[in-house]
Amino acid sequence: MEISDPEIDQLLYQVKNRYGYDFTNYSQASIKRRVIRFCEIHRIENYFDLKHHLINDHILFTDFVLQVTVNITEMFRDPSFFKSVKENLFPHLATYPHCKIWHAGCSTGEEAYSMAIMLEESNLMKTTIYATDINSEVLMQAREGTYSMKLMKDYTSNYIKSGGNNSFSDYYTAHYNMAIINAGLKKNIVFSQHNLVSDGSFNEFNFIVCRNVLIYFNKDLQERVLNLFYESLVPLGYLGLGSKETLQFSSLRDKFEVIDKKEKIYRRIE
């Protein structure tokens, strides 16, 4: 199926008007690929059928959101990032009586649970993790904390590389072919729906993690979201971005200092 850029624009504006989901400032090339992939999966052969089905079929639209939003994640994804957080941020966070961490774009929850494991091992359980995502479907899985046992070998390797102190298997229970995250790790995590495009700040945080999300936004939306993060951080609060993301070209770059250039970890200085 072929779809033109003006047709993509028109479709996204109609989706915004019908459902309130605003994808109009996502990267054009990225969202176009995902729309075409969505049509292939559902065997939609032309733009007019796509528009008709999306506007009139709420169940189909739910899958559209799932396909268009990016949900690639894993436990201790990029282990060197988690190791740097543990070494460079945790000693400072330990000086607070209570800490608040925001995982923005948490997807199915693996990285939020990874952070909870690190906090427990560092005796920093006086911390609340707010894990948010635009997609209600992936948040349901995140709250359940149930993942395929097939993934545990790679997750164990990531955990070891991140500097884990214990056995990774201590943090989940095997049940047939699934791994169930221990209930103790869930007690300090609040999973909730939040749209980075349209929703505002909802708290003040000591650390905000938003990795590999901004790359799917255009420059204007990236700047808007970075301003949201800046406003949501306490003075001297930390921001962690993805490996292909940076503050270098943002108007906010002088309001942050670099803590770890390689791992894209910054601290608010104003």
Protein Blocks (a to p, Z undefined) as FASTA:
>chain_A
ZZdfklmmmmmmmmmmmnopacklgcfklmmmmmmmmmmmnopabfklmmmmmmmmmklm
mmmmmmmpccddcehihkllmmmmmmmmmmmmmmpmbdcdddehklnommmmmmmmmmmm
nopakcccddddfblklmmmmmnopacfklmmmmmmmmmmnopabdfklmpccehjaccd
dfklmmmpccddddfklmccfbdcfbdcdehklmmpcfklmmmmmmmmmmmpcehiacdd
dfkbcfklpcklmmpccfblmlopacdfZZ
